[in-house]
Amino acid sequence: MARPLRIEYEGAIYHITSRGIDRREIFSDDKDREHFVQLLKEGADFYKAEIIAYCLMPNHFHFLLCTPKSNLSRFMQRLNTAYTRYFNFKYKRVGPLMQGRYKAILVGSDEYFLSLSRYIYLNPVKVKSSLKKSKVEQELILRNYKWSSYLSVLYPEKRSKYFRCEKVLEHTGGDTETGRKKYEEYVKEGVVNGAGNPMDKLRSQFLLGSEDFIKRIKDKYIKGKDLKSYTTNVREVRQYTIREIILKVAREYGIKPEELIELRSRQREARKVLIELSYRLCLEHKTLRDLGREFGGMTGAGISRVHERFQEEIRNNRDLGKRVENVYKAICE
């Protein structure tokens, strides 16, 4: 079977799913889930993506997002790479964590937008242990499930500024008490009466929407008439070597590459940019510990600390954030 397309354009909406390799757990405890949600927030902030709905399950995740800046590949590469490194370092494992490429369904109509959000939120009551329970118990599981954005839709005080969970309410009367109640009833209906799987309407592995939407996508982005045999100008973001990143950062700051890899380098900002960009990009499947060795003998934990602190610096310094983005773009050209 051909690999699904990655079509990217400003304002595109996607249903994203990814599963652990061999269906193994990718979240072993709440600390793992907290870290993943934090990475989602950082990605939403840095790439200006809108996380509209999400749900974390033990061995997979779902989310619905919009990319106003047409940068899905960069967003997902950073998320998967950063989380895999965190998980591998914590549990002393190596190799890929996710099973193949993430799935990105391009969504094109209000009808599917609403049903997809419900489909995502109902995941906790679809597992075998929950299916055996009464409908009342299932509703309670849904309301008490901590690792989705469902409660953020219903309760404004629980929302994070990094997520746009309230956007689903545009289809049930708006972000008002009435609109929130209507959406809650819509989700409950899926528990009581069952909810159809919107994926049953999927076309060509990656399109979900009206016939008009599918035709517009085909006409604009796909060469040829057969959606099953296509070519496209959209490319996957490739992997980069540490050397490539060092050279790009050194050029941006007008310094010698060797100045960046000294453990006690005087080029403090440039070195932090180098570590940050190396953390984001998939560098030959290295662990954080391996990455630290490249930078003068840092520990894996040290790499993580630099990344976490630098994220805060970027949030507080717009010019620094722009500079990091400029180097990132230069690397990915």
C-alpha positions in Angstrom: 0.0 0.0 0.0 1.3 3.5 -0.9 2.2 5.7 2.0 -0.4 8.5 2.6 0.3 12.0 1.4 1.5 14.8 3.7 -0.4 17.8 2.3 0.3 21.0 4.1 -1.3 24.4 3.6 -2.2 27.4 5.8 -5.2 26.7 8.0 -5.2 22.9 7.3 -6.9 20.8 10.0 -5.7 17.3 10.8 -6.6 14.3 12.9 -3.3 12.9 14.1 -2.7 9.5 15.6 0.4 7.6 16.5 0.8 4.2 18.2 3.6 2.6 20.1 5.8 0.1 18.3 4.3 -3.4 18.5 1.4 -1.7 20.3 3.5 -1.2 23.4 2.9 1.4 26.0 4.3 4.9 25.2 3.0 6.3 28.6 4.0 4.4 31.6 3.0 6.9 34.3 1.5 10.3 34.8 5.0 11.9 34.6 5.2 10.7 31.0 1.8 12.1 30.2 2.6 15.4 31.8 5.8 15.6 29.8 4.0 14.9 26.6 1.4 17.5 27.3 4.1 20.0 28.0 5.7 19.2 24.7 2.4 19.7 23.0 2.2 23.2 24.7 5.7 24.1 23.6 5.0 23.0 20.0 1.7 24.9 19.9 3.5 28.0 21.2 6.5 27.8 18.9 4.8 26.8 15.7 1.6 28.7 16.4 -0.4 25.5 15.9 -3.9 25.2 17.4 -4.5 22.0 19.4 -8.2 21.7 19.3 -8.7 18.3 20.9 -6.4 15.6 22.4 -6.5 12.3 24.2 -3.7 10.2 25.5 -4.1 6.5 25.9 -1.6 4.0 27.2 -0.2 3.0 23.9 -1.3 5.7 21.5 -2.5 9.3 21.2 -5.0 11.3 19.2 -5.3 15.0 18.6 -7.1 17.4 16.3 -5.1 20.4 15.2 -5.0 23.3 12.9 -1.7 24.6 11.4 -2.2 28.3 10.5 1.4 28.4 9.3 1.5 25.2 7.2 4.1 23.5 9.3 2.7 20.1 10.3 5.9 18.1 9.5 8.1 20.4 11.7 5.6 20.3 14.5 5.3 16.5 14.5 9.0 15.9 14.0 9.8 18.0 17.1 7.1 16.4 19.2 8.0 12.8 18.3 11.7 13.2 18.5 11.7 15.1 21.8 9.3 12.6 23.4 11.1 9.6 22.1 14.4 10.9 23.5 12.8 11.6 26.9 11.2 8.2 27.0 14.3 6.3 25.9 16.5 8.2 28.4 14.1 7.6 31.3 13.6 3.9 30.6 17.1 3.1 29.3 16.0 2.0 25.9 17.1 2.7 22.4 15.5 2.8 19.0 12.1 4.1 17.7 9.2 4.4 20.1 6.4 4.9 17.6 5.2 2.4 15.1 6.0 3.8 11.7 5.0 7.3 10.6 2.2 9.2 12.4 -1.1 9.2 10.6 -2.4 12.6 9.5 -5.9 12.7 8.2 -6.8 15.9 6.4 -10.2 17.1 7.6 -12.4 19.3 5.4 -15.9 19.9 6.8 -17.7 21.0 9.9 -19.6 17.8 10.1 -16.4 15.7 10.5 -14.8 18.3 12.7 -17.4 17.8 15.3 -17.7 14.0 15.0 -13.9 13.7 15.2 -13.7 15.6 18.4 -16.2 13.2 20.0 -14.5 10.2 18.5 -11.2 11.4 20.2 -12.9 12.1 23.6 -14.7 8.7 23.7 -11.4 6.7 23.5 -11.3 6.1 27.3 -14.6 4.3 27.3 -13.8 2.2 24.2 -11.2 0.0 26.0 -12.3 -3.5 27.0 -12.5 -2.8 30.7 -14.7 0.2 30.2 -17.0 -1.5 27.6 -18.1 -4.0 30.3 -19.4 -1.2 32.6 -22.8 0.4 32.6 -23.5 3.5 30.6 -23.6 5.6 33.8 -20.2 4.3 34.8 -18.8 5.0 31.3 -20.0 8.6 31.6 -18.3 8.9 34.9 -15.1 7.5 33.4 -15.3 10.1 30.7 -15.8 13.0 33.1 -13.0 11.9 35.3 -10.4 11.2 32.6 -7.5 13.5 33.2 -5.5 13.0 30.0 -7.8 14.5 27.4 -9.0 18.1 26.8 -12.7 17.1 27.1 -13.1 18.9 30.5 -11.4 22.0 29.1 -14.2 22.2 26.6 -16.9 22.1 29.3 -15.1 24.2 31.9 -13.3 27.4 30.7 -11.4 27.7 34.0 -9.6 24.5 33.1 -8.3 25.6 29.8 -4.7 26.3 28.8 -3.8 29.3 26.7 -1.8 26.9 24.5 -4.8 24.9 23.4 -7.9 25.9 21.5 -10.3 23.3 22.9 -13.2 25.7 22.9 -13.2 25.8 19.0 -15.4 22.7 18.9 -18.2 24.8 20.5 -18.4 26.9 17.4 -20.5 24.0 16.1 -22.9 23.7 19.0 -23.9 27.3 19.7 -20.7 28.9 20.8 -18.6 29.1 24.0 -21.6 29.8 26.2 -23.3 27.7 29.0 -25.9 26.6 26.4 -23.2 25.7 23.8 -21.1 23.8 26.3 -24.2 21.9 27.6 -25.2 21.0 24.0 -21.7 19.7 23.3 -21.7 17.6 26.5 -25.0 16.1 25.5 -23.6 15.3 22.0 -20.7 13.4 23.6 -23.0 11.6 26.1 -25.1 10.5 23.2 -22.1 8.7 21.8 -21.8 6.9 25.1 -25.4 5.9 25.4 -26.4 5.2 21.8 -22.9 4.6 20.3 -21.1 6.9 18.0 -20.3 6.0 14.4 -16.7 5.9 13.4 -15.9 8.9 11.2 -12.9 7.0 9.9 -15.4 4.8 7.9 -15.8 7.8 5.6 -12.0 8.1 4.9 -10.9 8.5 1.3 -7.5 7.5 -0.1 -6.1 6.9 3.4 -5.8 10.6 4.3 -8.9 12.6 3.2 -12.0 13.1 5.3 -14.6 15.6 4.0 -17.2 16.4 1.5 -16.9 15.5 -2.2 -16.3 19.2 -2.9 -13.4 19.3 -0.4 -11.9 16.1 -1.9 -12.1 17.5 -5.4 -10.5 20.8 -4.3 -7.6 19.0 -2.7 -7.2 16.7 -5.7 -7.2 19.6 -8.1 -4.8 21.8 -6.2 -2.3 19.4 -4.6 -2.4 16.1 -6.4 -1.1 15.5 -9.9 -3.1 13.0 -11.9 -6.7 11.8 -11.6 -6.1 8.7 -9.5 -5.7 9.4 -5.8 -4.2 6.0 -5.3 -1.2 6.7 -7.5 0.0 10.2 -7.0 3.0 12.5 -6.9 3.2 15.6 -4.9 5.5 18.5 -4.1 5.0 18.0 -0.4 8.0 16.4 1.3 8.8 14.8 4.6 11.2 16.7 6.7 14.4 14.7 6.5 16.9 13.9 9.3 19.9 16.1 9.8 23.4 15.5 11.1 24.9 17.3 14.1 27.6 18.7 11.8 25.0 20.3 9.6 23.4 22.0 12.5 26.7 23.2 14.0 27.6 24.8 10.7 24.3 26.6 10.3 24.4 28.0 13.9 28.0 29.0 13.6 27.2 30.9 10.4 24.2 32.7 12.0 26.4 33.9 14.8 29.5 34.5 12.8 31.7 32.3 14.8 33.9 29.2 14.3 32.2 25.8 14.5 34.7 24.5 17.1 33.7 27.3 19.4 30.2 25.8 19.8 31.2 22.3 20.9 33.5 23.3 23.8 31.9 22.4 27.1 32.7 25.8 28.6 32.2 27.8 25.4 32.1 31.6 25.7 29.4 31.6 23.0 26.6 30.9 25.5 23.6 31.9 23.5 24.8 30.3 20.3 25.6 27.0 22.2 22.1 27.0 23.7 20.6 27.5 20.2 22.7 24.6 19.0 21.6 22.3 21.8 17.9 23.3 21.4 17.9 22.7 17.6 19.7 19.4 18.1 17.1 18.4 20.6 14.3 19.1 18.2 15.6 17.4 15.1 16.1 13.7 14.6 19.8 13.3 14.7 20.8 9.8 13.5 18.7 8.3 16.3 21.1 9.3 19.0 20.2 9.2 22.7 20.4 12.4 24.8 23.5 10.9 26.3 25.1 10.4 22.9 24.1 14.0 22.0 25.8 15.2 25.2 29.1 13.6 24.2 29.0 15.6 21.0 28.9 18.8 22.9 32.0 18.4 25.1 30.8 15.7 27.5 27.4 16.9 28.8 25.1 14.4 30.4 21.7 13.5 28.9 20.0 15.2 31.9 22.1 18.3 31.2 20.8 18.4 27.6 17.2 18.2 28.9 17.8 21.0 31.4 19.2 23.3 28.8 16.2 22.6 26.5 13.7 23.3 29.3 15.3 26.5 30.4 15.8 27.7 26.9 12.2 27.2 26.1 11.4 29.8 28.9 14.0 32.2 27.5 12.4 32.0 24.0 8.9 32.6 25.5 10.2 35.8 27.2 12.4 37.1 24.4 10.6 37.5 21.0 13.8 38.4 19.2 15.6 35.3 20.4 12.6 33.2 19.3 12.8 34.7 15.8 16.5 34.0 15.6 16.0 30.4 16.6 13.3 30.1 14.0 15.6 31.7 11.3 18.3 29.1 12.0 15.8 26.3 12.0 14.5 27.4 8.6 18.0 27.6 7.3 18.7 24.0 8.4 15.5 22.7 6.8 15.9 24.4 3.5 
